[in-house]
Amino acid sequence: MKKIHIKKGDMVYVNAGNDKGKTGKVLTVIPADDRAIVEGINMVSKHTKPNSKQPQGGILKQEAGIHISNLQLVDPSSKDAKGNPVPTRVGYKFVDGKKIRYAKKSGEEIK
C-alpha cells in the first residue's frame, strides 16, 4: 500500500499544472495510480453517444485525475493576508494510541 497524504473529503491546494493556485475538495483518491479527483480541478471534455441517460449525447465537462504530488493539504486554521487558504505539509503522530494527521504549519489536528 502506498503512502498517500490526502483523503476523500480533504480540502487541497493545487501547486502545479494548469489549475495552479486553486483549491478544491477531494472527491476520490486512486492509490493504484497515485491520483486524486478534485472538485472543479483538471476539467476535461468527454464526448458521449446518445443513451438513455443522455438522449442528446454531446460533450460533457468532468473532472479528471490529478497526481497527488501536485496537491497539498490546506491548513484548517491558517489564512494568508488576503484571506486565502494556506497549504501545509502533513505530519503524523500518536495520541492515545491512535495515529492522527496534523498540519505542520499550525500543529492543528486534521479531521
C-alpha positions as CSV (number, residue, x, y, z in Angstrom):
1,M,0.0,0.0,0.0
2,K,1.3,3.4,-1.0
3,K,1.6,6.3,1.5
4,I,-0.9,8.9,0.5
5,H,-1.2,12.2,2.5
6,I,-4.7,13.1,1.4
7,K,-8.1,11.5,1.9
8,K,-11.5,11.8,0.5
9,G,-13.2,15.0,1.7
10,D,-10.0,16.9,2.3
11,M,-9.6,20.5,1.0
12,V,-6.4,20.6,-1.1
13,Y,-4.4,23.3,-2.9
14,V,-3.1,22.7,-6.4
15,N,0.6,23.6,-6.6
16,A,1.4,22.7,-10.2
17,G,-0.3,22.5,-13.6
18,N,-3.0,24.5,-15.4
19,D,-5.0,24.9,-12.2
20,K,-2.1,26.1,-10.1
21,G,-3.3,28.2,-7.1
22,K,-6.8,26.8,-7.0
23,T,-8.4,24.9,-4.1
24,G,-11.0,22.2,-4.1
25,K,-12.5,19.2,-2.2
26,V,-11.1,15.7,-2.9
27,L,-13.9,13.5,-4.4
28,T,-12.0,10.3,-4.9
29,V,-8.5,9.0,-4.2
30,I,-7.0,6.4,-6.6
31,P,-4.0,4.9,-4.7
32,A,-3.0,2.5,-7.5
33,D,-2.3,5.4,-9.9
34,D,-1.2,8.0,-7.2
35,R,-4.0,10.2,-8.4
36,A,-7.0,12.1,-6.9
37,I,-10.1,13.6,-8.4
38,V,-10.7,17.1,-7.1
39,E,-13.9,19.1,-7.4
40,G,-13.6,21.7,-10.2
41,I,-9.9,20.9,-11.0
42,N,-8.5,19.4,-14.2
43,M,-11.7,19.6,-16.1
44,V,-11.8,17.7,-19.4
45,S,-14.4,17.3,-22.2
46,K,-15.8,13.9,-22.7
47,H,-17.7,13.1,-25.9
48,T,-20.7,10.9,-25.3
49,K,-23.0,9.0,-27.6
50,P,-26.8,9.3,-27.1
51,N,-28.1,6.8,-24.4
52,S,-31.0,6.5,-22.0
53,K,-29.4,8.9,-19.5
54,Q,-28.3,11.4,-22.2
55,P,-30.7,11.2,-25.1
56,Q,-28.9,14.0,-26.9
57,G,-25.4,12.8,-26.3
58,G,-22.8,15.6,-26.8
59,I,-19.9,16.9,-24.9
60,L,-19.7,16.7,-21.1
61,K,-17.3,18.5,-18.8
62,Q,-16.0,16.4,-16.0
63,E,-13.0,16.2,-13.6
64,A,-10.0,14.1,-14.4
65,G,-7.4,12.7,-12.1
66,I,-4.5,14.9,-10.9
67,H,-1.3,13.4,-9.5
68,I,-1.1,13.6,-5.7
69,S,2.4,15.2,-5.9
70,N,0.7,18.3,-7.3
71,L,-1.6,18.6,-4.3
72,Q,-1.1,19.9,-0.8
73,L,-3.5,19.8,2.1
74,V,-5.0,23.1,3.2
75,D,-4.3,24.2,6.8
76,P,-7.7,24.2,8.5
77,S,-6.9,27.2,10.7
78,S,-4.4,29.4,8.8
79,K,-5.2,32.1,6.2
80,D,-2.8,34.5,4.5
81,A,-3.1,38.3,4.4
82,K,-5.7,38.2,1.6
83,G,-7.8,35.6,3.4
84,N,-6.8,32.7,1.1
85,P,-6.2,29.2,2.5
86,V,-2.6,28.3,3.2
87,P,-1.2,25.0,2.0
88,T,0.7,22.9,4.6
89,R,2.6,19.6,4.8
90,V,1.1,16.7,6.7
91,G,2.6,15.1,9.8
92,Y,1.6,12.0,11.7
93,K,1.6,11.5,15.5
94,F,0.1,9.1,18.0
95,V,-2.4,10.4,20.5
96,D,-4.0,8.0,23.0
97,G,-2.8,5.1,20.9
98,K,-4.4,6.4,17.7
99,K,-2.4,7.7,14.7
100,I,-3.6,11.2,13.7
101,R,-2.7,13.6,10.9
102,Y,-1.8,17.2,11.8
103,A,-0.9,20.3,9.8
104,K,2.8,21.0,10.2
105,K,2.3,24.8,9.7
106,S,-0.1,25.3,12.7
107,G,0.2,22.0,14.5
108,E,-3.6,21.6,14.4
109,E,-5.2,18.2,14.0
110,I,-6.7,17.4,10.7
111,K,-10.2,15.8,10.9
